[in-house]
């Protein structure tokens, strides 16, 4: 049981890290004005800070999905118990 939870947690950490790396690889240069020479547009400071805040919100929401984690053994056992109760 503890190993299942730790594996799920580590898997979620790796997913969050990967998503954050992709998001920040795109977002930080855009916020710094790297696209200005080609597009002539800059990102306003409030939009850049909102985008970075949303990165954190996405990571937190992704981590909250661990609340719905059920180890396979427990899920099978719960299904059997519910089937017995219905009989």
Secondary structure, DSSP 8 states (H G I E B T S, - for coil): -HHHHHHHHHHHHHHHHHHHHHHHHHHHHHHHTTTHHHH-----HHHHHHHHHHHHHHHHHHHHGGGG---HHHHHHHHHHHHHHH-
